[in-house]
Amino acid sequence: MNRIKFKVDEQKDYPIEAHVFETYSQHSSTYYRKNAVGEMCHFAVCPACNGPVQVIGLYKKLANTDRPYAKHVSHSISNLATYIQENYNYCPFRAKREVYSKATRKENDGGLHQFIVQKLISKFDKIILFISKKTGIFISLTLAESMLDDYFSSRAYLYPGSTLLNLPLMLAYFMRSRTLFGRIIQGNEKLEQSLISTKLIGLKDKKVVNLSNKHKSLTFYFLKHDTILIEHNLTEYVWFEVALDEHVIFKDKWKFEPDYAENIMNYQYVSNNEKINQRNATLLDIAKRVAEKYGFRPDLMGP
């Protein structure tokens, strides 16, 4: 893997660089430990599964790559991270990860799902913004709440492909298909052209409208989650599709890069727009309320 974090309850991760490691580890014995032969080794936490990892090549040049990387270790590291076999089996940073389907759910994740839900609640406003910008579909408060309800009712937080890095992708992936009529489209010219080219669908004040004198079904949804790990760099994909009367008229392979998503979700922005601030506050309230509905206690889960 090409990124790490330093605490299991941390919601931010970092590139693997010597000065970054030194800054956040503060040369603590938690992160600097000797192995059986007395060699100093460096340890951290996997940003996807919260498992313990060893950083390789932090100071010594490696023969097979010009950059340091991290790999899982198969034992717990005291005061740092607990090794959970099932989380390791399914971690996207494991080269030979176990195969699973959308119906698979973990039986013992050691509480990883609690961290996933905690992050989902605290970053919900940014997650919704991320999905909206990626698809070009403005996500209303009502739609955001129904998407989150689908996520919790599916127990998506226990899906083996769900990690601390891919929350926007998972929220979209577990959403049931929704109508596109009446929704605002902005910033996705390919989608706009696909709709207009049917001559049955139009855009009025950026809202999707039915130009036909007949009832039409126009839905959007996400499917086919996949991950690709190349030289410690992780990329994930889902297909974003739009169907008119069950015929697919738009298809886009959504390339999801965890590094980019993390930067967006951890960006500290300050808006002078009261309407935007109120919307974000409402989204965070929605996330807490829906989580409570499904038995989670946001007030006991930290920030």
VOPA-952323 format. One record per atom (N, C-alpha, C): residue in one letter; x, y negated, z. Coordinates in steps of 0.02 Angstrom, whole numbers, padded with zeros to 5 digits, always signed. Layout:
BEGIN
AXYZ
...
end
This chain:
BEGIN
M+00042+00059+00000
M+00000+00000+00000
M+00044-00062+00000
N+00017-00116-00027
N+00057-00177-00033
N+00037-00232+00017
R-00010-00215+00062
R-00030-00263+00113
R-00040-00226+00179
I-00033-00261+00234
I-00041-00232+00301
I-00076-00283+00347
K-00093-00260+00406
K-00114-00307+00458
K-00081-00284+00523
F-00089-00323+00575
F-00051-00311+00636
F-00093-00289+00695
K-00159-00293+00689
K-00204-00270+00741
K-00265-00238+00709
V-00293-00187+00741
V-00351-00154+00711
V-00412-00199+00709
D-00417-00247+00755
D-00475-00291+00756
D-00463-00355+00718
E-00409-00358+00681
E-00393-00418+00641
E-00433-00417+00576
Q-00459-00473+00557
Q-00500-00477+00496
Q-00461-00504+00436
K-00397-00513+00445
K-00355-00538+00391
K-00296-00491+00380
D-00274-00484+00318
D-00215-00443+00305
D-00162-00485+00269
Y-00102-00457+00262
Y-00045-00496+00239
Y-00003-00456+00189
P+00032-00492+00145
P+00079-00459+00100
P+00138-00431+00139
I+00168-00379+00115
I+00225-00349+00151
I+00289-00385+00131
E+00309-00430+00173
E+00370-00469+00162
E+00405-00475+00229
A+00471-00478+00228
A+00511-00478+00290
A+00493-00536+00335
H+00488-00596+00307
H+00475-00655+00350
H+00405-00653+00378
V+00357-00625+00340
V+00288-00618+00365
V+00287-00568+00422
F+00320-00511+00412
F+00322-00459+00463
F+00353-00486+00528
E+00408-00522+00521
E+00442-00550+00580
E+00398-00601+00616
T+00364-00643+00577
T+00323-00696+00606
T+00266-00668+00648
Y+00230-00618+00621
Y+00171-00593+00655
Y+00186-00537+00705
S+00241-00503+00696
S+00260-00450+00743
S+00299-00479+00802
Q+00332-00536+00790
Q+00373-00568+00841
Q+00426-00520+00869
H+00448-00475+00826
H+00499-00425+00844
H+00479-00383+00904
S+00414-00375+00914
S+00389-00336+00970
S+00403-00261+00961
S+00413-00227+01017
S+00425-00154+01014
S+00362-00116+00992
T+00306-00151+00988
T+00246-00120+00961
T+00256-00104+00887
Y+00292-00147+00853
Y+00301-00140+00780
Y+00371-00114+00761
Y+00419-00124+00805
Y+00487-00100+00794
Y+00500-00041+00840
R+00507+00019+00812
R+00517+00079+00853
R+00570+00124+00822
K+00607+00158+00865
K+00658+00204+00840
K+00628+00272+00826
N+00654+00304+00773
N+00632+00372+00758
N+00675+00423+00796
A+00666+00487+00781
A+00700+00540+00818
A+00775+00537+00813
V+00802+00507+00761
V+00875+00504+00752
V+00902+00435+00771
G+00859+00394+00802
G+00882+00330+00826
G+00881+00274+00776
E+00851+00285+00719
E+00847+00233+00668
E+00787+00188+00681
M+00796+00122+00674
M+00741+00076+00686
M+00691+00078+00628
C+00627+00088+00644
C+00574+00090+00594
C+00523+00036+00608
H+00482+00021+00559
H+00435-00034+00564
H+00364-00009+00552
F+00318-00028+00595
F+00250-00002+00592
F+00198-00058+00592
A+00139-00042+00564
A+00085-00091+00559
A+00019-00052+00553
V-00033-00086+00530
V-00099-00057+00524
V-00123-00060+00452
C-00154-00006+00429
C-00182-00004+00362
C-00242-00052+00358
P-00244-00098+00310
P-00299-00147+00306
P-00364-00117+00282
A-00362-00055+00256
A-00422-00024+00230
A-00455+00022+00281
C-00415+00064+00316
C-00443+00115+00360
C-00424+00107+00433
N-00384+00057+00449
N-00364+00044+00518
N-00316+00097+00546
G-00289+00139+00503
G-00242+00190+00526
G-00172+00163+00533
P-00128+00198+00570
P-00058+00176+00577
P-00019+00188+00513
V+00025+00141+00497
V+00067+00147+00437
V+00138+00128+00454
Q+00184+00155+00415
Q+00255+00136+00421
Q+00274+00094+00361
V+00308+00040+00373
V+00332-00004+00320
V+00400+00021+00296
I+00405+00032+00231
I+00466+00060+00202
I+00501+00006+00161
G+00566+00000+00171
G+00606-00046+00130
G+00599-00119+00148
L+00582-00133+00211
L+00572-00202+00231
L+00637-00242+00225
Y+00693-00210+00244
Y+00757-00244+00240
Y+00806-00209+00193
K+00794-00146+00179
K+00840-00108+00137
K+00812-00099+00067
K+00850-00113+00017
K+00828-00107-00052
K+00814-00034-00068
L+00758-00021-00100
L+00737+00047-00117
L+00758+00065-00187
A+00768+00129-00198
A+00791+00152-00264
A+00735+00152-00315
N+00673+00166-00292
N+00617+00175-00339
N+00573+00114-00349
T+00584+00061-00310
T+00543+00000-00317
T+00581-00059-00289
D+00565-00118-00315
D+00600-00178-00292
D+00562-00214-00236
R+00506-00184-00213
R+00467-00215-00160
R+00454-00165-00104
P+00452-00188-00042
P+00435-00144+00014
P+00362-00123+00009
Y+00344-00068+00041
Y+00275-00044+00041
Y+00262-00008+00107
A+00200+00009+00118
A+00181+00045+00180
A+00149+00111+00162
K+00159+00159+00206
K+00127+00225+00197
K+00099+00249+00263
H+00046+00288+00260
H+00015+00314+00321
H+00062+00361+00359
V+00055+00361+00424
V+00088+00411+00465
V+00035+00455+00496
S+00051+00517+00508
S+00000+00566+00529
S-00003+00574+00605
H+00006+00520+00641
H-00001+00522+00714
H-00018+00452+00738
S-00049+00450+00796
S-00066+00385+00826
S-00003+00350+00850
I-00005+00284+00852
I+00050+00244+00878
I+00022+00203+00936
S+00048+00216+00995
S+00022+00185+01055
S+00022+00109+01050
N-00031+00079+01074
N-00040+00006+01076
N-00045-00025+01006
L-00051+00016+00955
L-00056-00011+00887
L-00117+00016+00850
A-00117+00081+00834
A-00172+00109+00794
A-00180+00184+00808
T-00242+00207+00804
T-00257+00278+00815
T-00264+00315+00749
Y-00233+00372+00744
Y-00239+00412+00683
Y-00304+00452+00684
I-00346+00441+00634
I-00409+00477+00626
I-00406+00515+00561
Q-00407+00581+00564
Q-00397+00622+00505
Q-00445+00605+00448
E-00509+00597+00464
E-00559+00585+00412
E-00548+00518+00378
N-00528+00468+00415
N-00513+00403+00384
N-00454+00408+00337
Y-00403+00445+00359
Y-00345+00456+00316
Y-00363+00494+00253
N-00405+00546+00261
N-00424+00587+00204
N-00455+00546+00148
Y-00495+00495+00167
Y-00532+00457+00118
Y-00503+00388+00103
C-00449+00369+00135
C-00421+00302+00125
C-00401+00292+00052
P-00421+00236+00022
P-00404+00224-00049
P-00329+00215-00060
F-00291+00203-00007
F-00219+00196-00014
F-00183+00264-00008
R-00221+00317+00000
R-00192+00384-00001
R-00192+00409-00074
A-00135+00429-00098
A-00128+00448-00169
A-00174+00507-00187
K-00179+00557-00143
K-00221+00615-00157
K-00280+00615-00109
R-00321+00564-00117
R-00380+00556-00074
R-00432+00610-00089
E-00469+00630-00037
E-00521+00680-00047
E-00577+00653-00091
V-00607+00698-00128
V-00662+00680-00174
V-00727+00673-00133
Y-00769+00626-00153
Y-00833+00616-00119
Y-00884+00589-00169
S-00947+00589-00149
S-01000+00562-00191
S-01034+00505-00154
K-01081+00471-00185
K-01116+00416-00153
K-01158+00440-00094
A-01174+00504-00094
A-01214+00532-00039
A-01172+00552+00021
T-01106+00556+00014
T-01063+00578+00068
T-01059+00525+00124
R-01062+00548+00186
R-01053+00503+00243
R-01002+00534+00291
K-00961+00493+00321
K-00912+00517+00370
K-00948+00542+00433
E-00919+00592+00464
E-00946+00618+00527
E-00908+00589+00587
N-00843+00576+00578
N-00803+00548+00632
N-00752+00499+00605
D-00768+00436+00610
D-00721+00385+00586
D-00687+00347+00642
G-00696+00373+00704
G-00663+00342+00761
G-00685+00271+00775
G-00743+00252+00751
G-00768+00184+00763
G-00750+00134+00709
L-00720+00158+00654
L-00702+00113+00599
L-00764+00075+00574
H-00821+00109+00571
H-00882+00076+00546
H-00901+00015+00588
Q-00884+00016+00652
Q-00899-00042+00695
Q-00859-00103+00672
F-00797-00092+00652
F-00756-00147+00627
F-00781-00171+00559
I-00805-00124+00518
I-00832-00141+00453
I-00895-00185+00461
V-00939-00163+00505
V-01001-00201+00517
V-00985-00269+00548
Q-00938-00271+00594
Q-00918-00334+00625
Q-00894-00384+00572
K-00853-00361+00526
K-00827-00405+00474
K-00883-00425+00426
L-00927-00378+00410
L-00983-00393+00366
L-01026-00449+00394
I-01039-00446+00459
I-01081-00496+00492
I-01047-00565+00493
S-00983-00565+00511
S-00948-00629+00520
S-00929-00662+00454
K-00927-00624+00399
K-00907-00651+00334
K-00965-00650+00284
F-01026-00639+00308
F-01081-00627+00262
F-01092-00685+00214
D-01085-00747+00237
D-01095-00804+00192
D-01046-00805+00135
K-00983-00787+00150
K-00932-00786+00098
K-00939-00726+00052
I-00962-00670+00079
I-00974-00610+00039
I-01028-00624-00013
I-01082-00656+00009
I-01136-00673-00037
I-01112-00722-00091
L-01073-00771-00071
L-01045-00819-00119
L-01001-00783-00170
F-00961-00736-00145
F-00915-00698-00189
F-00955-00659-00242
I-01007-00624-00220
I-01047-00584-00267
I-01082-00630-00317
S-01108-00686-00293
S-01143-00733-00337
S-01097-00760-00391
K-01036-00778-00372
K-00989-00805-00421
K-00966-00751-00470
K-00959-00690-00445
K-00936-00636-00488
K-00988-00616-00540
T-01052-00617-00521
T-01105-00596-00567
T-01135-00654-00605
G-01132-00714-00578
G-01165-00771-00608
G-01238-00777-00587
I-01260-00735-00541
I-01329-00735-00516
I-01331-00769-00448
F-01371-00822-00443
F-01379-00855-00378
F-01419-00808-00332
I-01391-00794-00273
I-01423-00748-00227
I-01461-00789-00174
S-01526-00784-00177
S-01568-00820-00129
S-01562-00789-00060
L-01587-00825-00010
L-01585-00799+00058
L-01626-00734+00064
T-01681-00732+00029
T-01724-00673+00030
T-01688-00613-00001
L-01656-00625-00058
L-01619-00571-00091
L-01561-00548-00048
A-01525-00596-00018
A-01468-00578+00024
A-01490-00533+00082
E-01547-00550+00112
E-01571-00509+00168
E-01592-00440+00145
S-01624-00435+00087
S-01646-00369+00063
S-01586-00326+00043
M-01534-00357+00016
M-01473-00320-00002
M-01441-00292+00062
L-01439-00332+00114
L-01409-00310+00177
L-01451-00255+00209
D-01516-00260+00202
D-01560-00208+00229
D-01548-00142+00192
D-01539-00145+00127
D-01523-00084+00088
D-01457-00054+00113
Y-01409-00097+00125
Y-01343-00074+00148
Y-01348-00036+00213
F-01383-00065+00262
F-01389-00033+00327
F-01432+00030+00325
S-01487+00027+00287
S-01531+00086+00284
S-01497+00144+00249
S-01448+00129+00207
S-01409+00182+00173
S-01351+00206+00216
R-01339+00175+00273
R-01281+00188+00315
R-01217+00184+00272
A-01214+00133+00232
A-01158+00124+00186
A-01092+00115+00222
Y-01094+00093+00284
Y-01032+00084+00322
Y-00998+00150+00338
L-01033+00206+00329
L-01004+00273+00338
L-00987+00307+00272
Y-01001+00274+00217
Y-00983+00300+00151
Y-00906+00303+00147
P-00876+00358+00125
P-00803+00364+00125
P-00767+00311+00083
G-00802+00283+00034
G-00772+00231-00007
G-00778+00162+00022
S-00810+00156+00080
S-00819+00091+00113
S-00760+00078+00158
T-00727+00021+00148
T-00668+00003+00188
T-00675-00068+00214
L-00625-00089+00251
L-00624-00157+00276
L-00607-00208+00222
L-00588-00183+00163
L-00567-00227+00109
L-00621-00240+00057
N-00669-00194+00049
N-00713-00198-00009
N-00786-00213+00008
L-00798-00252+00060
L-00867-00265+00082
L-00911-00297+00027
P-00887-00345-00012
P-00930-00372-00065
P-00950-00319-00116
L-00903-00275-00132
L-00917-00222-00179
L-00969-00173-00152
M-00962-00154-00089
M-01008-00106-00058
M-01078-00134-00049
L-01082-00198-00031
L-01148-00229-00024
L-01185-00227-00090
A-01150-00240-00144
A-01180-00238-00211
A-01196-00166-00231
Y-01150-00120-00219
Y-01157-00051-00242
Y-01217-00016-00211
F-01233-00032-00148
F-01288+00002-00114
F-01354-00037-00119
M-01354-00090-00158
M-01416-00126-00170
M-01460-00089-00220
R-01524-00082-00204
R-01571-00055-00253
R-01581-00105-00309
S-01602-00083-00367
S-01611-00129-00423
S-01662-00182-00405
R-01650-00243-00428
R-01694-00300-00415
R-01711-00335-00480
T-01768-00369-00481
T-01788-00405-00541
T-01742-00464-00552
L-01731-00480-00616
L-01690-00538-00633
L-01735-00598-00651
F-01799-00586-00661
F-01845-00640-00676
F-01848-00690-00618
G-01845-00753-00634
G-01850-00805-00584
G-01785-00822-00550
R-01732-00786-00566
R-01668-00799-00534
R-01626-00847-00577
I-01585-00885-00543
I-01542-00934-00577
I-01478-00900-00601
I-01462-00912-00664
I-01400-00886-00694
I-01353-00944-00707
Q-01293-00940-00681
Q-01246-00995-00691
Q-01175-00968-00688
G-01135-00984-00740
G-01065-00965-00740
G-01051-00897-00770
N-01100-00866-00802
N-01089-00802-00836
N-01118-00806-00906
E-01079-00833-00952
E-01103-00845-01020
E-01120-00781-01056
K-01082-00728-01044
K-01095-00664-01077
K-01163-00637-01057
L-01180-00643-00993
L-01246-00621-00970
L-01301-00664-01001
E-01290-00730-01001
E-01340-00775-01031
E-01353-00757-01104
Q-01299-00746-01142
Q-01307-00729-01213
Q-01341-00662-01223
S-01328-00614-01180
S-01360-00549-01185
S-01435-00555-01174
L-01455-00598-01127
L-01526-00608-01113
L-01560-00644-01171
I-01529-00698-01194
I-01559-00739-01247
I-01563-00701-01313
S-01514-00659-01327
S-01512-00622-01390
S-01570-00573-01398
T-01603-00555-01344
T-01660-00510-01350
T-01721-00544-01381
K-01721-00612-01378
K-01776-00654-01402
K-01839-00643-01361
L-01835-00601-01310
L-01891-00589-01266
L-01880-00622-01197
I-01818-00640-01185
I-01798-00670-01121
I-01768-00738-01135
G-01783-00786-01092
G-01755-00853-01100
G-01733-00881-01033
L-01702-00940-01037
L-01680-00975-00977
L-01713-01044-00976
K-01750-01059-00923
K-01782-01123-00915
K-01756-01154-00851
D-01721-01210-00858
D-01688-01241-00800
D-01643-01189-00765
K-01610-01148-00807
K-01563-01096-00784
K-01597-01036-00752
K-01664-01038-00748
K-01700-00981-00721
K-01720-00933-00776
V-01716-00868-00762
V-01733-00817-00811
V-01809-00812-00817
V-01835-00817-00879
V-01907-00815-00890
V-01924-00764-00945
N-01986-00740-00942
N-02011-00693-00992
N-02044-00732-01048
L-02017-00727-01110
L-02045-00763-01168
L-02097-00721-01204
S-02103-00658-01185
S-02151-00614-01217
S-02220-00623-01187
N-02271-00606-01225
N-02340-00609-01199
N-02359-00543-01166
K-02309-00499-01157
K-02320-00434-01126
K-02280-00430-01061
H-02301-00385-01018
H-02263-00373-00956
H-02195-00342-00973
K-02144-00368-00943
K-02077-00342-00954
K-02043-00329-00887
S-02003-00278-00886
S-01962-00263-00828
S-01890-00282-00844
L-01861-00324-00801
L-01792-00345-00811
L-01757-00338-00743
T-01712-00289-00738
T-01681-00274-00674
T-01604-00276-00679
F-01572-00288-00623
F-01499-00283-00620
F-01480-00239-00561
Y-01422-00207-00568
Y-01401-00158-00518
Y-01326-00143-00528
F-01298-00103-00482
F-01227-00086-00485
F-01219-00010-00477
L-01171+00019-00512
L-01161+00091-00507
L-01089+00110-00525
K-01073+00174-00514
K-01008+00204-00532
K-00949+00172-00497
H-00948+00178-00432
H-00891+00153-00393
H-00829+00197-00405
D-00773+00165-00417
D-00711+00202-00428
D-00652+00161-00402
T-00598+00194-00384
T-00538+00160-00361
T-00478+00185-00400
I-00430+00141-00410
I-00368+00159-00445
I-00309+00131-00405
L-00261+00174-00388
L-00202+00154-00350
L-00141+00164-00395
I-00109+00108-00412
I-00049+00111-00454
I+00008+00074-00419
E+00060+00111-00402
E+00119+00082-00369
E+00099+00039-00309
H+00057+00067-00266
H+00036+00037-00203
H-00013-00021-00211
N-00033-00036-00273
N-00082-00089-00286
N-00150-00057-00298
L-00199-00079-00259
L-00266-00050-00262
L-00313-00094-00302
T-00350-00064-00348
T-00403-00098-00385
T-00465-00054-00383
E-00523-00084-00373
E-00585-00046-00372
E-00632-00072-00426
Y-00680-00030-00445
Y-00726-00048-00498
Y-00797-00026-00481
V-00846-00065-00503
V-00915-00041-00511
V-00940-00070-00577
W-00991-00039-00604
W-01023-00066-00664
W-01083-00108-00643
F-01085-00169-00669
F-01141-00215-00660
F-01183-00211-00723
E-01246-00191-00717
E-01288-00182-00776
E-01355-00219-00768
V-01383-00236-00826
V-01449-00266-00830
V-01490-00225-00879
A-01551-00207-00860
A-01593-00166-00903
A-01659-00202-00917
L-01678-00201-00981
L-01742-00228-01003
L-01787-00170-01021
D-01842-00161-00984
D-01886-00103-00994
D-01846-00038-00996
E-01799-00032-00949
E-01757+00028-00939
E-01704+00037-00992
H-01697-00010-01039
H-01643-00007-01089
H-01589-00055-01069
V-01528-00030-01062
V-01473-00073-01040
V-01456-00124-01094
I-01458-00188-01075
I-01442-00241-01124
I-01378-00278-01105
F-01354-00264-01045
F-01291-00297-01024
F-01254-00249-00979
K-01189-00243-00991
K-01147-00199-00950
K-01079-00232-00942
D-01057-00235-00879
D-00992-00267-00866
D-00956-00227-00811
K-00894-00208-00825
K-00855-00172-00776
K-00825-00222-00728
W-00850-00223-00667
W-00828-00271-00617
W-00763-00246-00586
K-00710-00281-00602
K-00644-00265-00574
K-00637-00302-00508
F-00631-00263-00454
F-00627-00292-00388
F-00557-00284-00360
E-00524-00340-00347
E-00456-00338-00321
E-00458-00360-00248
P-00444-00315-00201
P-00450-00331-00129
P-00410-00392-00108
D-00350-00402-00136
D-00309-00459-00117
D-00346-00525-00130
Y-00376-00529-00189
Y-00412-00590-00208
Y-00473-00600-00164
A-00509-00546-00151
A-00570-00550-00110
A-00553-00572-00039
E-00498-00546-00012
E-00477-00564+00055
E-00459-00638+00059
N-00426-00663+00008
N-00409-00734+00007
N-00471-00778+00008
I-00522-00756-00029
I-00585-00794-00031
I-00619-00792+00037
M-00622-00732+00067
M-00660-00725+00129
M-00624-00755+00189
N-00559-00766+00183
N-00522-00796+00239
N-00505-00869+00227
Y-00529-00896+00171
Y-00516-00966+00156
Y-00558-01010+00203
Q-00525-01056+00237
Q-00560-01100+00284
Q-00580-01164+00249
Y-00641-01165+00224
Y-00664-01224+00188
Y-00709-01266+00233
V-00710-01330+00220
V-00753-01376+00257
V-00795-01414+00206
S-00860-01408+00211
S-00904-01441+00163
S-00940-01500+00196
N-00945-01554+00158
N-00982-01612+00181
N-01056-01609+00160
N-01073-01554+00126
N-01141-01545+00101
N-01182-01511+00156
E-01229-01548+00184
E-01269-01521+00239
E-01311-01461+00216
K-01335-01463+00154
K-01376-01409+00128
K-01336-01344+00124
I-01274-01349+00101
I-01231-01290+00096
I-01215-01263+00166
N-01199-01307+00211
N-01183-01286+00279
N-01243-01251+00312
Q-01302-01277+00300
Q-01362-01247+00329
Q-01376-01179+00298
R-01365-01173+00233
R-01374-01108+00199
R-01325-01056+00228
N-01262-01075+00237
N-01213-01029+00264
N-01231-01007+00335
A-01253-01055+00375
A-01273-01039+00443
A-01332-00991+00444
T-01379-01002+00397
T-01438-00958+00393
T-01417-00887+00371
L-01370-00883+00325
L-01346-00817+00303
L-01314-00779+00361
L-01276-00813+00402
L-01244-00781+00459
L-01297-00759+00510
D-01349-00799+00518
D-01404-00780+00563
D-01440-00718+00536
I-01450-00717+00471
I-01483-00659+00439
I-01442-00596+00452
A-01376-00601+00444
A-01333-00543+00453
A-01338-00516+00524
K-01339-00560+00573
K-01345-00539+00642
K-01413-00506+00655
R-01464-00536+00628
R-01532-00509+00640
R-01541-00440+00609
V-01517-00431+00547
V-01524-00366+00514
V-01482-00313+00549
A-01422-00332+00570
A-01379-00285+00606
A-01413-00262+00670
E-01444-00308+00707
E-01479-00291+00769
E-01537-00245+00755
K-01571-00255+00699
K-01627-00213+00679
K-01605-00140+00673
Y-01542-00130+00652
Y-01517-00062+00643
Y-01473-00038+00701
G-01480-00071+00758
G-01449-00046+00819
G-01380-00072+00834
F-01355-00120+00795
F-01290-00149+00809
F-01299-00211+00852
R-01251-00224+00895
R-01253-00281+00940
R-01199-00331+00923
P-01213-00378+00877
P-01163-00428+00857
P-01132-00466+00915
D-01172-00477+00968
D-01147-00515+01025
D-01093-00477+01065
L-01088-00412+01053
L-01039-00371+01087
L-00983-00348+01040
M-00984-00373+00979
M-00936-00349+00929
M-00880-00398+00914
G-00877-00453+00950
G-00823-00501+00938
G-00842-00549+00883
P-00795-00593+00863
P-00809-00645+00814
P-00815-00615+00744
end
